[in-house]
Amino acid sequence: MFLDVQNLSVKLGQFHLHDVNLSLEKNDYMVIIGPTGSGKSVLLETIAGFFTPDKGEVIMEGKKITNQSPENRGISIVYQDYVLFPHMNVFENIAYGLRKKIQKDSFISSKVEKMAKMLQIDHLLSRNPETLSGGEKQRVAIARSLVVEPNILLMDEPFAALDVNTHAYLTTLIKNVINKHQTTCIHVSHNFNDVYNLAEKVAVMKDGKILQQGTLHDVFSRPTHNFVADFVGVHNVFQGEIVGHDKSLLQIEIDPGIIIHSSDDFQHDSNDVMVAIRPENIIFSNEKFVSSVRNQLKGVVKDIFEVGHTVWIEVQVGDVTFRGVLTPNSCESLGIKREKEIYLSFKSLNVNLMECRDAYHSI
């Protein structure tokens, strides 16, 4: 394990990080998501050494660094607001960390120019920070952090202040640079595009705790916590009861008379479970069809609304509301309208089961 955060607890006034555990392999790119105030930035700054934990350890490559000073950890951090030195030009900003370690000017110049070229800011080296755009400033801040070849790069909402086009451009550029340098990265973000485009691993935080971490697929397709399912957009989350088995499938009753099948290898002590089905995994049709899909239900369309270039529909089955997503063309070809009867189908492998840990509240 390259980075191992064990049972980390930090109390800052009314806020408290609770027994946080986090692990990364070398060259991993992790994005931490969660609501405002969940402790994402505090976690980054504790890993960086700015806060001393009340309990727990930060271990890098098998060595405890919990009590090391920030400058001795080999960790760089990039903030949303750049934190550039206004009295230094771009070259000197990027070279700042190198000058603390290296005295040879020719070597420093070579490293700075090479990093600036990779981030496409080599034409700005003589400029002052106040003359730069937001995207240019952020590239300077990232160049300053990467040029010292840190063991870990921490980024706290690095693209939040940028417009959509600059955000997209920088995402691609930064991904290529970090891959080339094989830098281990932890990136805090509220933007799910950062997760989709950059993350190899994802962690979800709430109230000072990490509720789930794992690969992008694991967290988004197989959430293990009710809040995680809600937060990452699994809009079909129901409380149910395991009422039987059908060969290798579990039978779950989510409402009187509504039984769905799951192939989840969920290990359970109780028959009470939460069921999560991603909206994009639901197939709609005008007629029931013969296939290997085990879950086919008939319902009535109760609502239709457009979200960007997609159409979301809500279908009532008994007292249960399912939410699905279609393209406008599919919606038109199916003749979707309110009060229309329609079939919805989904595979048993797309029915994810979770423990009943807390009450479910729809976003």
BASEDREN-597025 format. One record per atom (N, C-alpha, C, O): x negated, y negated, z negated. Coordinates in steps of 0.001 Angstrom, whole numbers, plus 500000, padded with zeros to 6 digits. Last residue first. Layout:
BEGIN
XYZ/...
***
This chain:
BEGIN
533464487431503077/532971486085503368/533971485377504272/533757484224504646/535198489312500617/534927489042502026/534460487608502214/534987486684501594/533894490994497964/534579489767498339/534215489462499778/533034489366500113/534010493771495849/533735493280497198/534562492028497456/535766491998497202/532488494225492682/533689493965493471/533299493392494821/532354492609494916/529766496568492582/530450495346492171/531646495138493076/531790495798494106/529174499222493189/528378498497492178/529065497233491697/528954496871490526/529863502056494289/530747500958493887/530051500165492779/530292500391491593/527370502946496731/527939503042495396/528861501860495150/528674500789495726/528245503526500198/527488502873499140/528152503142497801/529323503512497731/528034504763503551/528606504837502211/527667504214501189/526448504350501290/528898504018506906/527885504005505854/528549503966504483/529512503227504274/529612505251509830/530330504996508580/529333505145507437/528972506257507052/528342506086512060/528374504637511827/529188504253510605/529431503070510362/528752508753512220/527402508337511819/527321506835511598/526351506346511018/531329508908513197/531109509218511782/529731508768511314/529554508436510142/532217506192515391/531557507457515106/531356507652513607/531228506689512851/535465504873515971/534080504675515556/533506506016515132/534210506866514586/538239503155517444/537465504380517246/536064504014516793/535531502973517179/541580502040517620/540190501739517324/539475503025516951/540016503874516242/544293501179519734/543512502209519041/542103501689518774/541516500988519599/547089498968519301/545814499319519909/545135500405519087/545378500531517887/549866496854519854/549354498096519286/548090498511520032/548030498414521258/549999493338519378/549840494452520308/549322495679519554/548436495556518709/550001491157517734/551091492129517563/551032493273518575/551944494099518615/548156489108519981/548684489346518645/549922490249518706/550764490125519596/546359490859522570/547155489735522089/547723490100520724/547764491275520359/544443492181525155/544537491949523720/545376490709523429/545126489637523981/544053493494527578/545304492772527338/545521492478525864/546651492521525377/541723494612528314/542554495401527403/543903494740527127/544787495345526520/540661492549529835/541018493795530513/541884494695529629/542696495464530145/540190490589527841/541173490340528900/541617491642529552/542807491835529801/538188491821526319/539432491401525672/540542491202526708/541688491594526485/536208492086528220/536817493288527634/538150492954526996/539118493704527115/535631489355528663/536105490205529760/536787491455529233/537837491847529743/534677488474526127/535921487919526678/536494488782527806/537712488932527904/533620491347524199/533322490281525153/534651489713525646/535665490409525589/534427491851520695/534500492197522111/533952491053522951/533832489925522473/534456493230517447/533998492170518331/533969492682519767/533540493807520025/536623493713514561/535752494153515646/535400492992516544/535965491905516426/537835494639511426/537372493545512271/536391494087513304/535458494819512974/540755495913509862/539466496166510502/539117494983511398/539987494400512045/542602495987506948/542267495172508114/540861495507508595/539894495401507839/545119498062505590/543683497815505762/543449497016507039/544021497323508084/547606499054505287/547306497831504543/545842497428504663/545372496558503930/547825500226508516/548425500312507181/548224498995506464/548619497941506962/545644498330510054/545974499755510014/546515500034508617/545756500073507648/545284495504511981/545863496019510743/546216497493510920/546981497861511812/542513493925513278/543539494941513524/543989495524512193/543176495976511388/541147491082514642/541501491744513387/542682492671513645/543717492252514164/538459490296516824/539862490642516612/540026491354515275/539164492118514842/536441487902518428/536658488748517257/538147489048517136/538988488168517322/534561487502521251/535926487417520733/536058488400519568/535809489595519727/531682485461522114/532350486716521760/533764486437521277/534118485307520941/530135483235522331/530474483933523572/531128485287523298/531124486163524163/531466481692519525/530437481599520562/530900482264521839/531944481904522382/534188483308518782/532979482892518065/531855482889519086/531350483944519470/537702483162518878/536436483131519604/535321482635518689/535489481680517932/540115485425517547/539439484127517537/538072484241518204/537389485261518109/543131486890516599/542106486834517646/541443485464517547/542134484448517472/545042489096514514/544419487800514778/543338487955515843/542715489009515970/546323491542514587/546905490488513758/546287489122514027/546928488097513797/547164494389516359/546319493193516384/547014492075515609/548144491701515922/547640497418514682/548296496285515328/547384495070515226/546885494750514147/546445500825515250/546789499654514464/547453498586515291/547792498804516454/545233504071514824/546131503197515575/546535502029514687/546915502211513530/541975505553514988/543111505029514231/543952504123515126/543447503497516058/539579507959514870/540444507234515787/541701506845515033/542409507702514503/536632509425514279/537527508442513676/538281507666514749/537709506829515447/535018511103515740/535911511692514745/536915510705514176/537948511113513643/534187511489519081/534351510496518017/535406510985517024/536547511252517403/534152513118521209/533556513651519989/533677512677518820/533309513010517694/537420512746522763/535964512599522717/535466513214521425/536241513762520641/540235511608524335/539583512819523851/538074512619523920/537517512359524987/541943508649523152/541220509429524155/540510510610523499/540229510615522301/544831506644523015/543952507571522315/543246508428523363/543859508877524331/544805503510524738/545337504852524520/544333505680523728/543129505430523778/543468501157524740/544933501087524770/545580502444524517/546747502527524133/540709500642522463/541307501213523673/542826501108523578/543393500987522491/537552499721521048/538993499525521169/539498500102522492/538804500057523508/535103500715518715/535526500726520122/537045500601520168/537750501284519425/532766499435516462/534166499825516668/534525499669518149/534281498624518753/530308498390516086/530378499844516258/531812500356516426/532041501562516521/530482495739515520/530097496086516892/530131497583517151/530000498016518296/531088495734512750/532146495431513734/531778495834515153/532652496231515924/529955498456510740/529637497227511453/530679496977512557/531103497920513225/531337499547507816/531310499825509260/531030498510509976/531790497552509833/531174501026504642/530795499881505477/530696500313506937/530056501315507257/532735501834501593/532539502213502997/532204500958503792/532870499935503641/532012502866498313/532299501767499217/531922502216500626/530913502895500823/533592505420496262/532524504884497109/532992503607497797/534184503307497859/534215507896493920/534523506516494301/533335505928495066/532207505939494573/533279510264493042/533988510285494329/534368508885494800/534792508704495941/529950510208491692/531380509918491600/531991510010492988/531296509852493991/527457510727492386/527908511344491140/529410511176490968/530053511899490206/526006511303495599/526969510628494734/527266511443493482/527320512673493513/524255510550498405/524183511342497181/525016510639496118/524743509488495780/525026510621501809/525159509889500550/525144510843499360/525907511808499305/524502511054504486/524060512037503485/524015511410502100/523087511640501325/527201510359506656/526182509825505751/525815510897504721/526686511560504159/529215510940508313/528123511911508292/526969511427507413/525887512015507424/532660510524507565/531311509991507544/530290511123507526/530460512125506832/536008509719508467/534944510708508308/533577510036508380/533367509102509154/539002508554506818/537943508417507805/536810509382507456/536668509806506309/542451508339506367/541245509129506097/540234508863507196/540568508938508378/545142506997505019/544113506619505998/542810507297505596/542152506902504634/546894507678502968/547142508231504290/546107507876505338/546170508396506452/546173504850501125/547030506040501188/547326506473502619/547934505729503389/542819504105502055/544156503612501778/545058504828501840/544734505776502556/540581505524502419/540397504107502124/541724503405501842/541744502243501436/539233508584501798/540529507917501896/540342506462501478/539990506183500333/536876510410503549/537091509328502599/538448508694502848/538771508314503974/535102513324503927/536393512700504215/536661511672503133/536676511998501947/531933514047505335/532722513682504167/534018513039504639/534034512302505625/530823516781507384/531330515423507228/532082515248505914/532767516155505441/530146519313508018/529084518491507431/529541517061507149/528744516224506725/533318520482507459/531995520926507906/530935520048507245/530834520039506018/534692518196505736/535040518855506990/533729519225507665/533109518409508347/535767517642502413/534674517849503364/535228518552504592/536119519395504495/537426515094500362/537178516422500900/535998516450501840/535316515447502048/537667512594499367/538764513516499078/538534514904499644/539351515801499435/536202509837498034/535887511071498760/536915512118498369/537030512488497200/537769506735498340/537553507911497491/537251509116498375/537962509379499346/536854503229498722/537517504482499056/537191505585498075/536444505397497115/536831499876499755/536669500820498654/537452502079499001/538570502007499511/535150498618502640/536357499048501945/535999499942500748/534997500656500756/534159496382505017/533717497026503782/534953497332502952/535713496431502599/533404495029507778/534358496066507392/533795496824506191/533046497789506346/531360493329508368/532636492727507990/533702493751507628/534798493375507213/528285492918507792/529108494124507934/530504493744507449/530795493829506256/526541490736507501/527559490724508535/528271492026508795/528806492237509883/524816490448505442/524221490703506753/525276490929507829/524935491279508959/526568490063503267/525646488997503659/525089489206505058/524906488237505794/527949492495502954/528658491259503267/527718490220503870/528046489579504869/525832494221502326/526724494503503461/527445493242503909/527538492961505103/524890492989499999/524036493079501186/524889493308502426/524687492662503454/527023493382498240/526652492024498641/525807492041499910/525989491202500793/526984496230497976/528138495525498540/527779494131499040/528182493739500135/524180498101499071/524782497242498059/525903496437498712/525784496014499862/522877499276501088/523099500095499892/523781499312498787/523941499818497676/523382499301504640/523232498578503373/523582499476502191/524469500325502281/522539500189507329/522812501080506214/522592500356504898/521719500739504119/522073498142509118/522993499206509518/523381500128508366/524427500775508412/520362496366507875/521516495840508597/522526496921508972/523712496632509126/518436497999506605/519154496980505839/520429496537506547/521463496352505906/517547499740508680/518062500254507407/518934499224506700/520036499538506250/516669497968510711/517767498898510955/518380499387509647/519603499443509520/514520496672509435/515662495899509916/516873496803510108/517983496445509712/513451498616506586/513379498199507981/514620497402508342/515635497451507647/513746497112503305/513493498227504208/513348497723505623/513144496529505841/515521496380500300/514448496103501246/514218497330502101/514467498456501669/517944494906498163/517569495958499105/516409495482499957/516328494301500297/517932493039496131/518974494065496130/518636495214497061/518993496362496794/515843491421494063/515872492010495402/516856493177495367/516643494168494668/517005488640492114/516733490066492266/516668490437493743/517355489841494572/517890486047491765/516589486411491239/516225487872491350/515245488313490751/520406486017493101/520299485780491657/518989486299491066/518980486913490000/519308488032495725/520462487338495132/520227487231493633/519892488214492973/517733488993498797/517694488547497408/519000487890496997/519698487280497808/516568491477500900/517716490623500602/517702490304499117/517665491203498277/513999491960503281/514413492054501878/515553491065501656/515512489944502164/512798493817506044/513702492789505531/513939493044504053/514065494190503620/510247494348508509/510918494709507269/511742493521506791/511428492370507093/509795493115510836/509655494574510841/510310495142509586/510850496248509589/511131490142512259/510976491048511113/510748492500511515/511410493034512404/511548488520514544/510238488620513923/510072489786512957/508985490354512852/514154488470515544/513040488284516466/511668488570515868/510719488836516606/515928488872513402/516032489708514598/514760489651515453/514341490662516017/515065486862511596/515071488274511213/515033489151512458/514210490061512561/515473484576513056/514116484882512604/514004486348512215/512988486996512467/518217484695513301/517415484879514507/515958485165514155/515280485907514866/519167484049510806/519129485465511153/518372485724512457/517932486847512699/517779481790508655/518184481955510053/518057483424510457/516958483977510450/516678481306506301/518138481403506293/518667481745507682/519866481962507859/513602482833505138/514425482158506140/515910482290505819/516344483239505165/510229483484504465/511546483195503895/512362482421504929/511868481464505526/507973485914505188/508616484738505772/510000484593505143/510842485481505277/504863487284504993/506164487240504313/506779485891504644/506170484848504406/502501489234506849/503286488001506696/504564488243505894/505254489246506076/499264490048507826/500416490470507028/501192489218506646/500606488245506170/497945489741511069/498148489116509762/499393489678509087/500452489771509707/496645490189513539/497015491295512648/497164490806511205/496599491370510268/496203488348515453/495331488273514272/495601489393513275/494882489539512287/498225489058517200/496841489084517668/495868489077516494/494827489732516543/500499488618515628/500181489973516095/498722490080516520/498059491077516234/500319485850515367/500204486688514167/499892488134514553/499106488800513879/500684485071518058/499452484719517340/499248485621516135/498142486106515898/503264486062518645/502104486506519425/500799486237518685/499903487081518684/504829484671516783/504812486133516783/503580486655517515/502928487590517050/504431482032517575/503893482475516285/503818484000516234/502858484558515703/505820482041520063/504399481707519981/503772482258518707/502709482877518750/508462482681519347/507714483529520279/506212483301520154/505430484251520139/508992480507517601/509153481889517159/508333482833518036/507599483681517529/508686478245519199/507697478527518164/507784479966517656/506766480572517320/510985478486520851/509640478457521440/508584478843520408/507701479654520684/513059478327518956/512910479519519795/511512479616520388/510921480695520425/512564475733517906/512584476914517039/512326478177517865/511476478994517512/512983474164520132/511640474217519546/511499475435518647/510456476089518625/515750474626520478/514797474983521532/513376475095521007/512642476008521383/516864473681518014/517049475060518456/516002475485519487/515433476572519386/514591471662516006/515757471864516865/515741473282517436/514736473988517352/513427472211512618/513221472077514054/514522472266514839/515437472950514382/513437472759509959/513640471355510339/513564471135511845/513629469995512305/512896475505509738/514227475005509369/514487473588509862/515631473240510155/510622476951510116/511247476402511321/512564475673511021/513270475267511945/509726477922507621/508819477117508452/509478476433509640/508957475432510134/510628478877504997/511510478162505929/510697477330506931/510958476136507075/507553479536504112/508803479191503437/509641478284504339/509395477081504432/505300482098504517/505959480990505201/507336480761504592/508174481662504558/502124483419503883/503464483192503351/504060481986504065/503396480959504203/499876485780504936/500431484474505263/501854484424504719/502685485272505045/497144487476503476/498602487386503644/498960485948503988/498416485009503406/494453487104503850/494953488475503709/496455488512503965/496974489442504581/493611484591506345/494114485029505038/494479486513505041/494772487097506085/491745483005508071/491937484454508125/492412485014506775/491712485804506142/491682480350508368/490847480880507278/490978482400507163/490394483011506269/493577479871510294/492169479762510690/491231480309509617/490101480692509923/496153479906509227/495627481119509860/494138481075510122/493488482119510169/496588477345508183/496741478515507317/496081479753507903/495513480562507170/496184475682510367/495373475475509153/495424476693508240/494432477038507599/498244476656512018/496839476809512425/495925476664511217/494986477444511058/500454475777510588/500230477219510736/498784477491511143/498171478447510667/500155473005510852/500190473612509517/499907475110509584/499200475649508732/500308472777513637/499082472372512943/499022473026511561/497980473535511149/502925473610514025/501843474404514596/500490474051513970/499635474918513794/504263471529512766/504345472871512198/503258473776512758/502726474621512039/503651469385514444/503195469368513044/503213470776512454/502295471168511732/505033470211516734/503576470086516764/502995470094515347/501974470731515089/507678470084515844/507127471370516274/505610471355516316/504964472347515981/507911467313515309/508067468302514245/507462469648514606/506810470283513778/505250465471517012/506635465925516840/506695466956515723/505661467422515244/502808463064515810/503215464370516338/504703464608516164/505339464027515285/501803460897514542/502134460721515970/502690461996516594/503010462012517782/501051461605512023/502278460812512154/502692460602513608/503815460174513874/498560462981512327/499806463729512133/501076462913512372/502070463447512864/496538461743515055/496927461686513656/498290462342513480/499114462274514392/494436463547517441/495622462771517063/495824462766515560/495350463662514861/492508465241518282/492071463906517851/493231463034517368/493017461903516933/493902467556519060/492941467617517954/492500466246517448/492149466117516276/495681468094521059/496117467164520012/495065466962518919/495326466258517944/495014470072522751/494995468718523313/495356467659522272/495339466464522568/495491472355521298/494090471933521455/493982470531522047/492963469865521864/497828473607520822/497724472241520294/496294471718520437/495920470749519775/498428476333521227/498710475340522272/498780473916521731/499646473127522108/497546478264519601/498829477660519233/499203476497520155/500166475773519902/495116478803520825/496108479874520715/497491479323520414/498493479842520906/493843476341520451/494184476775521809/495241477866521770/496164477865522585/493459476358517701/494308475321518297/494745475717519708/495879475457520110/491651478486517460/492986478595516870/493940477581517491/495094477902517775/489444477367518855/490030478634519294/491450478794518753/492353479190519489/488892475095517345/489278474953518753/489941476224519286/490885476158520074/488194476264514878/489328475340514976/489815475246516416/491017475311516674/485911477763515577/487099478426515023/488338477547515174/489405478029515554/484165475760516519/484537476879517382/485825477531516898/486722477820517690/483865474146514246/484444473602515488/484933474704516408/486001474588517009/482606475948512502/483924475386512175/484601474875513439/485779475146513671/480201476309513844/481081477453513629/482502476991513326/483474477560513823/479148473747513736/479402474351515042/480346475540514927/481188475760515797/478819473260510965/479792472503511738/480128473158513069/481284473128513492/478559475347508279/478039475162509626/479099474524510530/480127475131510830/479757475916505877/479057474635506010/478666474321507452/478465473158507803/482728477319504580/481678477368505602/481067475979505748/481785474978505744/484659476887502665/483998478189502707/482757478208503580/481844479005503362/485742474436502924/485492474879501553/484688476169501516/484105476518500489/486199474249505604/485077473475505066/484761473851503616/483653473616503136/488542475718505971/487267476284506404/486082475568505759/485083476198505410/490551473973505130/490258475173504339/488921475795504694/488238476340503827/490315471946507223/490224471645505782/489839472873504948/488903472813504150/490700472175509912/489393472582509387/489305472513507868/488323472972507284/493198471083510328/493017472520510557/491734473014509903/491680474135509399/492598468397509693/493641469130508966/493437470639509104/493496471376508120/490691467787511622/490281467839510218/491321468544509352/490967469215508382/492299467892513978/491118468743513821/490751468891512351/490522470006511881/494212465871513460/494628467273513579/493445468213513367/493565469214512661/492820463574510982/493391463922512279/493694465423512331/493458466148511365/493817462395507752/492963463241508583/493620463473509935/494845463559510023/495667461101506266/494431460364506519/493430461172507357/492330460699507640/497768462902505818/497981461798506761/496709461042507132/496655460408508185/497710466311505829/497017465176505237/497084463995506200/496519464065507291/500887468037505752/499634467668506414/499021466446505731/499733465645505126/503258469460505024/502242469080504029/500884468848504714/499867469400504296/505590470846506276/504257470772506886/503110470488505906/502095471184505935/508063471438505240/507747470029505476/506270469795505811/505759468686505650/508170474204504865/509058473590505847/508605472176506219/508743471760507370/504807475550504441/506102475060503985/506887474435505139/506356474178506219/502695478300504173/503191477246505064/504585476859504609/505445477718504414/499831479600502557/501278479355502528/501613478166503418/500909477157503419/497501482318502244/497865480992502752/499378480845502722/500115481823502844/495293484081500169/496683483929500609/496902482493501069/496533481553500365/493077484798498695/493072485042500133/494465484979500723/494792485715501653/492799484240496034/493668485355496406/493593485695497896/494009486780498302/491529482016495081/490754483263495141/491569484468495622/491071485594495615/493298479954494895/492242479845495908/491417481111496045/490681481269497020/494992480669492697/495481480714494083/494363480727495127/494465481430496132/493302482828490340/493706481502490794/494135481578492254/493687482466492979/494635485888488993/493656485163489789/494197483794490175/495407483618490322/496479487429487718/495919486309486961/494824485565487719/494156484702487149/497176489341489676/498210488605488941/497666487361488264/498340486331488244/495824491085491164/495459489679491368/496399488765490582/496414487553490799/494545494318491041/495455493370490416/494950491943490625/493804491626490307/494083496266493941/493453495419492924/494460494416492374/495149493740493139/495221497614496062/494896498373494862/494287497566493733/494000498116492670/495758495560497892/494783496607498225/494286497332496973/493098497625496838/497037493698495303/496663493659496712/495539494662496957/494497494612496305/499673493214493099/498521494065493418/498266494011494920/499173494252495716/501035491634490461/500859491474491901/499564492198492251/498492491843491761/503212492741487800/501896492654488446/502040492354489939/503008492751490587/505016491866484744/504815492463486050/503446492185486634/502628491484486039/506125488805483217/505972490263483194/505707490730484612/506118490081485574/505967486189483673/506133486591482275/505905488084482114/505545488567481041/503560485008486101/504736485795485707/504760486084484208/503718486206483564/502712481772486887/502246482958486168/503460483757485708/504308483224484992/502725480228490090/503399480502488823/502813481763488207/502460482706488916/500958480265492173/501337478965491629/502093479092490309/502097478162489503/500287482576493524/499548482251492307/499899480923491687/499217480479490763/501663483714495597/500544482835495945/499713482446494729/498563482032494873/503669484983494188/502698485815494903/501455484995495249/500335485504495203/504966482653493404/504374483513492377/503350484452492996/502292484696492416/505855481693495812/504881480891495079/504255481661493922/503137481356493505/507708483690496566/506534483391497391/505461482692496573/504288483061496637/509560483437494418/508835484691494632/507580484453495462/506506484946495118/510504480869494879/509794481162493623/508989482444493759/507863482529493270/511838481248497305/510645480403497259/509831480655495994/508601480654496037/513931483012496469/513008483379497546/511706482573497462/510613483134497538/515994482656494673/514648482872494148/513604483199495196/512500483621494853/518520481850495343/518364483258494960/516960483581494468/516736484653493906/519077479343496302/518968479510494859/518772480932494397/518845481214493200/521043480316499066/520266479270498410/520259479494496904/521290479795496303/521089483909499747/521692482587499591/520743481602498924/519762481999498294/518630485549501871/519498485492500700/520059484094500563/519555483169501200/515639487186503058/516856486397503233/517680486451501959/517454487290501087/512406487536504169/513258487584502979/514435486654503212/514256485478503527/510723489493506472/511532488294506305/512436488507505103/513142489511505010/507478490750507036/508720490841506270/509409489487506247/508769488458506031/505380492489508897/506017491173508931/507369491326508236/508288491947508772/502331494250508160/503788494145508136/504216492689508287/503511491774507863/499586494428507928/500122493943509212/501644493930509264/502208493627510315/499739496925505437/498935495943506166/499554495683507542/499989496610508226/502969497198503851/501755497777504412/500993496682505153/501554495629505458/504512496031500879/504199495852502292/502954496645502642/502017496754501851/507077495771498440/505887496454498946/505750496248500447/506732496285501189/508404494727495358/508275494451496783/507008495135497270/505978495088496598/510538494072492697/509596495029493292/509604494831494797/510658494773495430/511330492069489955/511245492160491411/510175493168491813/509046493119491325/512583491445487388/512023492754487728/511963492988489244/512482493985489747/514067488527488218/514289489710487387/513633490946487991/514096491442489017/513488485114487803/513256486273488663/513312487516487795/512675487563486743/515631482635486719/514864483791486266/514739484803487398/515746485300487903/516386479275485710/516255480312486733/515321481412486271/514358481174485541/516359477343483827/517539478210483840/517417479353484842/518225480282484839/512919477357483601/514132476678483156/515293477650483088/515231478658482384/511857480106484900/511606478683485148/512868477908484794/513787477815485607/510399483165484449/511475482304483967/511053480859484142/510029480429483609/509816486099486222/509370484727486010/510567483914485546/511629483958486167/508695489364486790/509700488517486151/509091487153485861/507988487057485322/508148492216488697/507774490815488493/508940490016487913/510034489996488478/507706494985489206/508479494525488041/508192493065487686/508014492725486516/505120494540491419/505729495493490490/506394494793489316/505742494102488534/504167494432494677/504679493577493603/505515494470492685/506493495078493119/501633495160496679/502574495856495807/502940494924494662/502121494658493782/500235495316499839/500719494428498784/501784495162497995/502722495719498565/499384497818500941/498559496619501036/498939495602499962/498072495086499257/499163501195500000/500000500000500000/499124498749500000/498226498619499168/
***
